[in-house]
Amino acid sequence: MNMFRTNRIRGFIFSLVAGACLATTPIDARADAGFKSWVSEFYGTAAKSGISRSTYDKAFAGISSPDPKVLEKAAYQPEFKAQIWDYLDSRVNPYTVKIGREMLSKHGRTLASLERHFGVDKHILLAIWSMESNYGAVLEKPDRLHHVPQALATLAWGDPKRAKFARTQLISALKILQSGEVTSRHLTGSWAGAMGHTQFIPSSYLLYKFDADGNGHADIWNSIPDALATAANLLKKNGWQTGKTWGYEAAMPRGVAKYEGQTKTLAQWAALGVTRPNGKGFPRGGDRAELKLLAGANGPAFLMTRNFFVIKRYNAADSYALGVGMLADQIAGFGGMQQRWPRPDGTLDIVEKFELQTKLKQLGYYEGEIDGNFGSGSKAAISAIQGRLGMQADGEPSQSLLNALR
């Protein structure tokens, strides 16, 4: 999470040239010396923000070189190339819904308490938890975690595109350490400095931290109540409207696409012929909503209400906010999308992706999780079975392969 995706390091997209340069930058003795010099000199800036020498020394104790994985990850950001349906397939699917309902059962009392206190829908909090850290599973993968001061110092030293952001976040991370909320050893996060179950960047953590379990610390790394409460606090302080939805999937008649980006009341949209795909009317006709066509005029339409834009204060991408809203609805027991995205011919929707992965597992070609994500294991399985069937072994899921297996 981060308060604004424009503030999140993941929101800065490297140019191909800059990315290529970083990908080939060696981390050698000269780099170590330059990094150590940068860290030494940056203390003057930190001191002006009230950071003590002892705090600074704790933050960088034992660190003498930049984190090379941070620069590698900064240079390679494939998610920015994904179509919206592929992005949503990997985040809103039967697997994430299933785990979300399990977490709702497991943490139901906590979630109900937070919903009462902050007025934020508990299903929205679960969806954010899923989107940010896969319900905390990411925190159990050492290769995904970085020491936050080192990661941010690496970006500030070695990534001109993100240097200003990283310096600001490093000061905030040092303030967190100095406050005693967490020890240096436990001050971990993503390559971009996003921390804990709900992935707050340091500056946003300082703004919205909340101690829900009452132990005196807002521990978003280890306390699920604290992490979810901090997320709820962000949404509440940015204007979450209790008891209202994030928006509606909509079907629009020909000619309405010209109103994309405009805001009208739901009653006014209905008067233009915009309906819900299931034929039901819009409740609260006086509520205002913006028309969004996230896949163009040939894709499904959406009427986004105030809460959609509040979610975007967590992450400014439309696709992210839509994913949160759709996943929350499905965890709560409402149906998924009724209209299809304009996928290229021959590609699979999320239900078909799960079906293909299941068949690969049943046939003994795949041993991984049935989660709808086609990583290296799934692609290797596809290549193997394509070869057996006499198809081009490109490792890509397709309608033709699924039909053959059916």
C-alpha positions as CSV (number, residue, x, y, z in Angstrom):
1,M,0.0,0.0,0.0
2,N,0.9,3.4,-0.2
3,M,-1.1,6.5,0.3
4,F,-0.9,7.5,-3.3
5,R,0.3,5.2,-6.1
6,T,2.0,8.3,-7.4
7,N,4.0,8.1,-4.2
8,R,4.6,4.4,-4.5
9,I,7.7,3.4,-6.0
10,R,5.8,0.8,-8.0
11,G,4.0,3.7,-9.7
12,F,7.1,5.0,-11.3
13,I,7.7,3.3,-14.6
14,F,11.3,3.2,-15.8
15,S,12.1,4.0,-19.4
16,L,13.5,1.1,-21.3
17,V,16.8,2.8,-21.5
18,A,17.1,3.4,-17.8
19,G,15.9,-0.1,-17.1
20,A,18.5,-1.6,-19.3
21,C,21.2,0.4,-17.7
22,L,20.2,-0.7,-14.2
23,A,19.9,-4.3,-15.2
24,T,23.5,-4.3,-16.3
25,T,24.9,-2.2,-13.4
26,P,27.5,-4.3,-11.6
27,I,27.5,-4.3,-7.8
28,D,31.3,-4.4,-7.2
29,A,33.8,-3.0,-4.9
30,R,33.6,0.4,-6.4
31,A,29.8,0.4,-6.0
32,D,30.2,-0.7,-2.4
33,A,32.6,2.3,-1.8
34,G,30.2,4.7,-3.5
35,F,27.2,3.4,-1.6
36,K,29.1,3.6,1.8
37,S,30.0,7.1,1.0
38,W,26.4,8.0,0.1
39,V,25.2,6.5,3.4
40,S,27.8,8.4,5.4
41,E,26.9,11.7,3.8
42,F,23.1,11.2,4.0
43,Y,23.3,11.3,7.8
44,G,23.5,15.1,7.6
45,T,20.2,15.2,5.9
46,A,18.7,12.7,8.3
47,A,20.0,14.7,11.3
48,K,18.1,17.8,10.1
49,S,14.9,15.7,10.3
50,G,15.6,14.8,13.9
51,I,17.3,11.4,13.4
52,S,19.8,10.6,16.1
53,R,23.2,9.2,15.3
54,S,22.4,6.0,17.3
55,T,19.2,5.4,15.3
56,Y,21.1,5.9,12.1
57,D,23.9,3.5,13.1
58,K,21.3,0.9,14.1
59,A,19.6,1.2,10.7
60,F,22.8,0.6,8.8
61,A,24.7,-1.7,11.2
62,G,26.4,-4.4,9.2
63,I,25.4,-3.0,5.8
64,S,28.3,-2.1,3.6
65,S,26.9,-2.5,0.1
66,P,23.7,-1.8,-1.9
67,D,21.1,-4.5,-2.3
68,P,21.5,-5.7,-5.9
69,K,18.1,-7.4,-6.0
70,V,16.4,-4.0,-5.4
71,L,18.0,-2.5,-8.6
72,E,17.1,-5.6,-10.6
73,K,13.4,-5.5,-9.5
74,A,13.3,-1.7,-10.1
75,A,14.4,-2.3,-13.6
76,Y,12.0,-5.1,-14.4
77,Q,8.4,-4.3,-13.8
78,P,6.3,-6.6,-16.1
79,E,3.0,-5.8,-14.4
80,F,2.8,-2.5,-16.2
81,K,2.4,-4.4,-19.5
82,A,-0.5,-6.5,-18.4
83,Q,-4.0,-6.0,-19.9
84,I,-6.6,-5.3,-17.3
85,W,-8.2,-8.7,-17.6
86,D,-4.9,-10.4,-17.0
87,Y,-4.2,-8.2,-14.0
88,L,-7.6,-9.0,-12.5
89,D,-7.4,-12.7,-13.3
90,S,-4.3,-13.0,-11.1
91,R,-6.0,-11.2,-8.2
92,V,-9.7,-11.8,-8.4
93,N,-10.3,-15.5,-8.9
94,P,-11.7,-18.6,-7.1
95,Y,-8.4,-19.0,-5.1
96,T,-8.3,-15.5,-3.7
97,V,-12.0,-15.7,-2.9
98,K,-11.6,-19.0,-1.2
99,I,-8.7,-17.8,1.0
100,G,-10.6,-14.6,1.7
101,R,-13.6,-16.4,3.0
102,E,-11.3,-18.6,5.2
103,M,-9.7,-15.4,6.6
104,L,-13.1,-14.0,7.2
105,S,-14.0,-17.0,9.3
106,K,-10.6,-17.0,11.1
107,H,-10.5,-13.3,11.8
108,G,-14.2,-12.6,11.9
109,R,-14.3,-11.0,15.3
110,T,-11.4,-8.7,14.5
111,L,-12.9,-7.7,11.2
112,A,-16.3,-7.0,12.7
113,S,-14.7,-4.8,15.4
114,L,-12.8,-2.8,12.8
115,E,-15.9,-2.4,10.7
116,R,-17.8,-1.0,13.6
117,H,-15.0,1.3,14.7
118,F,-14.0,2.7,11.3
119,G,-17.2,2.2,9.3
120,V,-15.2,0.4,6.5
121,D,-16.6,-2.7,4.9
122,K,-14.7,-5.7,6.3
123,H,-14.7,-7.4,2.8
124,I,-12.9,-4.4,1.4
125,L,-10.2,-4.8,4.1
126,L,-9.8,-8.5,3.2
127,A,-9.5,-7.6,-0.5
128,I,-6.8,-5.1,0.2
129,W,-5.0,-7.6,2.4
130,S,-5.1,-10.1,-0.5
131,M,-4.0,-7.6,-3.2
132,E,-1.1,-6.3,-1.1
133,S,0.4,-9.4,0.4
134,N,-1.7,-12.4,-0.6
135,Y,-3.1,-12.5,3.0
136,G,0.4,-12.2,4.4
137,A,1.8,-15.1,2.4
138,V,4.4,-12.8,0.8
139,L,5.9,-12.1,4.2
140,E,6.8,-15.8,4.5
141,K,9.0,-15.6,1.4
142,P,12.5,-14.4,2.4
143,D,13.4,-13.7,-1.3
144,R,10.6,-11.2,-1.4
145,L,11.7,-9.3,1.7
146,H,14.3,-6.6,2.0
147,H,15.8,-4.5,4.9
148,V,13.9,-1.3,4.3
149,P,16.7,1.2,5.1
150,Q,19.1,-0.7,2.8
151,A,16.5,-1.0,0.0
152,L,15.6,2.7,0.1
153,A,19.2,3.8,0.4
154,T,20.0,1.6,-2.6
155,L,17.3,3.3,-4.6
156,A,18.3,6.8,-3.5
157,W,22.0,6.0,-4.4
158,G,21.6,4.0,-7.6
159,D,18.2,4.9,-9.2
160,P,18.0,8.5,-10.4
161,K,14.3,8.0,-11.3
162,R,13.3,7.1,-7.8
163,A,16.0,8.9,-5.8
164,K,13.8,11.7,-4.5
165,F,11.1,9.3,-3.4
166,A,13.6,7.0,-1.8
167,R,15.3,9.7,0.2
168,T,11.9,10.9,1.6
169,Q,10.8,7.4,2.5
170,L,14.2,6.6,4.1
171,I,13.8,9.5,6.5
172,S,10.3,8.2,7.4
173,A,11.7,4.7,7.8
174,L,14.3,6.0,10.2
175,K,11.6,7.9,12.2
176,I,9.7,4.6,12.5
177,L,12.9,2.9,13.9
178,Q,13.6,5.8,16.2
179,S,10.0,5.7,17.6
180,G,10.6,2.1,18.8
181,E,7.6,0.7,16.8
182,V,9.9,-1.9,15.3
183,T,13.5,-3.0,15.6
184,S,16.0,-2.6,12.7
185,R,16.0,-6.4,12.2
186,H,12.3,-6.5,11.7
187,L,12.0,-3.3,9.6
188,T,11.5,-5.3,6.4
189,G,9.5,-4.7,3.2
190,S,9.4,-4.9,-0.5
191,W,12.2,-3.7,-2.8
192,A,10.3,-0.4,-2.9
193,G,9.9,0.0,0.8
194,A,6.3,-1.1,1.2
195,M,5.9,-2.8,4.6
196,G,3.8,-5.4,6.3
197,H,0.6,-7.3,5.7
198,T,-1.0,-4.2,4.1
199,Q,2.2,-2.9,2.4
200,F,2.4,0.7,3.7
201,I,5.3,2.9,2.6
202,P,7.0,4.5,5.6
203,S,5.4,8.0,5.2
204,S,1.9,6.5,4.9
205,Y,2.6,4.2,7.9
206,L,3.4,7.3,10.0
207,L,0.2,9.0,8.9
208,Y,-2.2,6.1,9.4
209,K,-0.6,3.6,11.9
210,F,-3.1,2.2,14.4
211,D,-2.5,0.0,17.4
212,A,-5.6,-2.3,17.3
213,D,-4.4,-5.1,19.6
214,G,-3.5,-2.6,22.4
215,N,0.1,-3.7,22.9
216,G,1.5,-0.2,22.5
217,H,2.9,-0.7,18.9
218,A,1.3,-0.5,15.5
219,D,2.9,-3.7,14.3
220,I,1.8,-4.1,10.7
221,W,4.4,-6.8,10.2
222,N,3.2,-9.3,12.8
223,S,-0.2,-8.1,14.0
224,I,-3.0,-8.7,11.6
225,P,-5.4,-6.5,13.7
226,D,-2.9,-3.6,13.5
227,A,-2.3,-4.1,9.8
228,L,-6.0,-4.2,8.9
229,A,-6.8,-1.3,11.3
230,T,-4.1,0.8,9.7
231,A,-5.6,0.2,6.2
232,A,-9.1,1.0,7.6
233,N,-7.8,4.2,9.1
234,L,-6.4,5.3,5.8
235,L,-9.7,4.7,4.1
236,K,-11.7,6.4,6.8
237,K,-9.5,9.5,6.9
238,N,-9.8,9.8,3.1
239,G,-13.6,9.9,3.1
240,W,-14.9,6.3,3.0
241,Q,-18.7,6.4,2.9
242,T,-20.1,3.8,5.3
243,G,-22.7,1.5,4.0
244,K,-22.2,2.3,0.3
245,T,-20.6,0.4,-2.5
246,W,-17.5,1.2,-4.6
247,G,-19.5,1.2,-7.8
248,Y,-21.5,-0.9,-10.3
249,E,-20.8,-3.0,-13.4
250,A,-23.0,-1.4,-16.1
251,A,-24.4,-2.1,-19.5
252,M,-24.7,0.9,-21.7
253,P,-26.6,1.5,-25.0
254,R,-24.9,2.7,-28.1
255,G,-23.9,6.3,-27.9
256,V,-23.3,6.5,-24.2
257,A,-19.5,5.9,-24.4
258,K,-19.1,9.6,-25.3
259,Y,-19.9,10.4,-21.7
260,E,-16.8,8.5,-20.4
261,G,-15.2,10.4,-17.6
262,Q,-18.3,12.4,-16.8
263,T,-20.0,12.3,-13.4
264,K,-23.8,12.2,-13.1
265,T,-26.3,10.9,-10.6
266,L,-27.3,7.2,-10.9
267,A,-30.8,8.4,-11.8
268,Q,-29.4,10.5,-14.7
269,W,-27.3,7.5,-16.0
270,A,-30.5,5.4,-15.9
271,A,-32.3,8.0,-17.9
272,L,-29.6,7.7,-20.6
273,G,-30.4,4.0,-20.7
274,V,-27.5,2.7,-18.6
275,T,-28.5,-0.4,-16.6
276,R,-27.0,-3.1,-14.5
277,P,-26.2,-6.3,-16.5
278,N,-28.7,-8.3,-14.4
279,G,-31.4,-5.8,-15.3
280,K,-31.8,-4.5,-11.8
281,G,-32.0,-0.8,-11.2
282,F,-29.5,1.3,-9.3
283,P,-30.3,1.9,-5.6
284,R,-30.0,5.5,-4.2
285,G,-30.5,7.3,-7.5
286,G,-29.2,10.5,-6.0
287,D,-25.7,9.0,-5.6
288,R,-23.2,10.4,-8.0
289,A,-21.0,8.1,-10.2
290,E,-18.4,8.5,-12.9
291,L,-18.6,6.4,-16.1
292,K,-15.4,4.4,-16.7
293,L,-14.6,2.2,-19.7
294,L,-11.5,0.5,-18.5
295,A,-11.1,-1.7,-21.7
296,G,-12.5,0.8,-24.2
297,A,-15.9,1.2,-25.7
298,N,-16.1,-2.5,-26.6
299,G,-15.6,-3.6,-23.0
300,P,-17.9,-3.5,-20.0
301,A,-18.8,-0.2,-18.4
302,F,-18.6,0.8,-14.8
303,L,-20.2,3.5,-12.7
304,M,-17.7,4.4,-10.0
305,T,-19.0,6.0,-6.8
306,R,-17.1,7.9,-4.1
307,N,-15.7,4.8,-2.4
308,F,-13.9,3.7,-5.6
309,F,-11.9,6.9,-5.5
310,V,-11.2,6.5,-1.8
311,I,-9.7,3.1,-2.6
312,K,-7.4,4.9,-5.1
313,R,-5.9,6.8,-2.2
314,Y,-4.4,3.5,-1.3
315,N,-3.2,2.9,-4.9
316,A,-4.0,5.3,-7.7
317,A,-4.4,2.7,-10.4
318,D,-8.0,2.2,-11.6
319,S,-7.3,-1.5,-12.1
320,Y,-6.2,-1.9,-8.5
321,A,-9.3,-0.2,-7.1
322,L,-11.5,-2.2,-9.4
323,G,-9.8,-5.4,-8.2
324,V,-10.4,-4.5,-4.6
325,G,-14.0,-3.8,-5.2
326,M,-14.6,-7.0,-7.3
327,L,-12.8,-9.2,-4.9
328,A,-14.6,-7.8,-1.9
329,D,-18.0,-8.4,-3.5
330,Q,-17.1,-12.0,-4.3
331,I,-15.8,-12.7,-0.8
332,A,-19.1,-11.3,0.5
333,G,-21.0,-13.7,-1.7
334,F,-22.1,-11.5,-4.5
335,G,-21.5,-12.6,-8.1
336,G,-18.6,-11.7,-10.3
337,M,-18.6,-9.8,-13.5
338,Q,-21.4,-10.7,-15.9
339,Q,-19.9,-9.2,-19.0
340,R,-16.8,-10.5,-20.7
341,W,-13.7,-8.4,-21.3
342,P,-12.7,-8.0,-24.9
343,R,-10.0,-10.7,-24.7
344,P,-8.1,-11.6,-27.9
345,D,-9.6,-14.6,-29.7
346,G,-8.4,-17.9,-28.4
347,T,-7.4,-16.7,-24.9
348,L,-9.0,-17.9,-21.7
349,D,-11.1,-16.2,-19.1
350,I,-10.3,-16.8,-15.4
351,V,-12.8,-19.8,-15.1
352,E,-11.2,-21.4,-18.1
353,K,-7.7,-20.8,-16.7
354,F,-8.6,-22.7,-13.5
355,E,-10.1,-25.5,-15.6
356,L,-6.9,-25.8,-17.7
357,Q,-4.7,-25.8,-14.6
358,T,-6.9,-28.4,-13.0
359,K,-6.7,-30.7,-16.0
360,L,-2.9,-30.4,-16.2
361,K,-2.7,-31.4,-12.5
362,Q,-5.1,-34.3,-13.0
363,L,-3.0,-35.6,-15.9
364,G,0.1,-35.4,-13.8
365,Y,1.8,-32.6,-15.7
366,Y,1.5,-29.9,-13.0
367,E,2.2,-30.1,-9.2
368,G,1.6,-26.5,-8.2
369,E,-1.3,-24.6,-6.7
370,I,-4.5,-24.3,-8.7
371,D,-4.6,-20.5,-8.6
372,G,-5.1,-19.4,-12.2
373,N,-1.6,-17.9,-12.4
374,F,0.5,-19.3,-15.2
375,G,4.1,-19.1,-14.0
376,S,7.1,-21.2,-14.9
377,G,5.6,-24.4,-13.5
378,S,2.3,-24.1,-15.4
379,K,4.0,-23.1,-18.6
380,A,6.4,-26.1,-18.4
381,A,3.4,-28.3,-18.0
382,I,1.7,-26.7,-20.9
383,S,4.8,-27.1,-23.1
384,A,5.0,-30.8,-22.2
385,I,1.4,-31.6,-23.0
386,Q,1.4,-29.5,-26.2
387,G,4.4,-31.6,-27.4
388,R,2.5,-34.8,-26.6
389,L,-0.5,-33.6,-28.5
390,G,1.5,-32.5,-31.5
391,M,0.8,-28.8,-30.9
392,Q,3.3,-26.0,-31.0
393,A,5.1,-26.1,-27.6
394,D,5.0,-22.5,-26.8
395,G,3.9,-22.9,-23.1
396,E,1.0,-20.5,-23.5
397,P,-2.5,-21.3,-22.3
398,S,-5.1,-21.2,-25.1
399,Q,-8.7,-22.1,-26.0
400,S,-7.4,-24.7,-28.5
401,L,-5.4,-26.5,-25.8
402,L,-8.3,-26.5,-23.3
403,N,-10.6,-27.8,-26.0
404,A,-8.1,-30.6,-26.8
405,L,-7.9,-31.6,-23.2
406,R,-11.7,-31.5,-22.8
